Amino acid sequence: MSNLVPLTILHSNDMHGDFLAENIDKNLIGGVSLLSGYVSRTRQENPNVIYTISGDMFRGSVIDSEFKGVSTVDIMNMLAPDVVTLGNHEMDYGIEHLLFLEKCTKFPIINANLYIKTNGVRLFNSHVVLNVGGLNILFIGILTEEIMSYAKNDTMIGTFINVNEAADEVSKIINTYKTVDIDLTVLLTHIGIEKDKELAAQLDKDLGVDMIIGGHSHTVMDKPEIVNDILIVQAGTGTDQIGRFDMLVDKDTNSVSSYKWQLIPINDDTCVADQNLADLITNYKNETDKKYARLVTRLKRQLTHPRRNQETEIGNLFADIFADSLGVDIVFLGSGSIRNKYLGPIVEFRDLCEIFPFGDAIYMVKVTGAQLKRMVTYLLRDDAFTGETEFYQINSALRVDYSYENKKLNYLTYEGEPVRDGDLLRVAIQNFHFNNMEDFFGIPLAEVEENGKAKVIATSSQEILDEMLSKSHLADAVIDGRITISDRPDKV
């Protein structure tokens, strides 16, 4: 008779500092104290429970940014996950600071990718084996290749940069630890749902990978994807929900015998708040309120940023502010820099810092019309619509019409006139995107600098927004056709 052991795996990803519950229709939705209440109750009601987080605990809240992640680690320590893998935003305060934060955690952080180039030594443990209810469960951490963009300034740090190499690394780790009787093998990834499926397809079935619990693409799912007999799940973003597997693990065959997966809503109907954690968050909030509660402006109405891979009202507002303030011709504003879906009508400094937490420098480069056409065509490749790379918000002077089906520009105009190959235009780009210009724009920086040396034209993009919005009254922005994608499928 089979030796079946019950196991519950709870999982979150891309929490992004979503610490506070929201009042929606008189109900409390989300927040870490309610989330903790659900996790604690599940641990009490079930014999074998594991709670995992698949990256991006950091960024999105002034509680996080003001204390450079130390506050987040304190909060996560009280939430007490069993194992966590890194996301790309764990790099935002620098690798050295991340290594410091790891020393403050009371839970294991795993990552198989990051290593020191000179000797190949990993910066983190690649895996952990947890024993729960007599089950040995192997967790391996895999990070998005975007980490190369964040770590590029540190020439000593390397990473495996594609799914093929990640699959090879998973194989090496599993083969090395087959001496341990592993009952279940789980990959905690932060590479996005499409890359998860690619990774699953490349893994040898004999390795025995049972599931991939992922993050990065903020995917909300109705049921697991199954590729190469591997279950693949994500739990959206923030703390409004949590993923839950209830399964029976067969110790004789080292596999999942049966399972049920759900996306559980976190609210005051399904959870009782963890008051100790609520008090800790309140203490941090009281500290940040002293600095961040001041009024910046009142917009004419609430503006939106519903999806990153399309023109948005907030994107248009911010891109125009940068263009007007900096006196450049064109602004390419990373759509992922805008972290929330709504802004206003009342905008406090807290709101501005949470929706645009990046106070990075802005560079100006000069590009020819021909180069600009190449850049825009590259920016609008398929990966931009599936969330695999950045999409950009642009200022009102530029108009783009692109054929998704034919993969070409129908037209590109600047101030109502077609862009000519010989034109020379001043383009503003955020520091992070400037440092990875070829990766994001498909053109080497050296080629662009033949038109003139790039230079820093602002040391803090966030300060520009604060200053310009503070001077405005009832500002508004609409979708006005800056980026038109013809024959674009609904699914992207």
Secondary structure by P-SEA (a helix, b strand, c coil): ccbbbbbbbbbccccccccccccccccccccaaaaaaaaaaaaaaccbbbbbbccccccccaaaaaacaaaaaaaaaaacccbbbbccccccccaaaaaaaaaaccbbbbbcccccccccccccccbbbbbccccbbbbbbbbcccccccccccccccccccaaaaaaaaaaaaaaaccccccbbbbbccccaaaaaaaaaaccccccccccccccccccccbbbbcccbbbbbccccccbbbbbbbbbccccccccccccccccccccccccaaaaaaaaaaaaaaaaaccccccccccccccccccccccaaaaaaaaaaaaaaccccccccccccccccccccccaaaaaaacccbbbbbbbbbcaaaaaaaaaaaaccccccccbbbbbbcccbbbbbccccccccccccccccccccbbbbbbbcaaaaaacccccccccccccccbbbbbccccaaaaaaaaaaaccccccccccccccccccccc
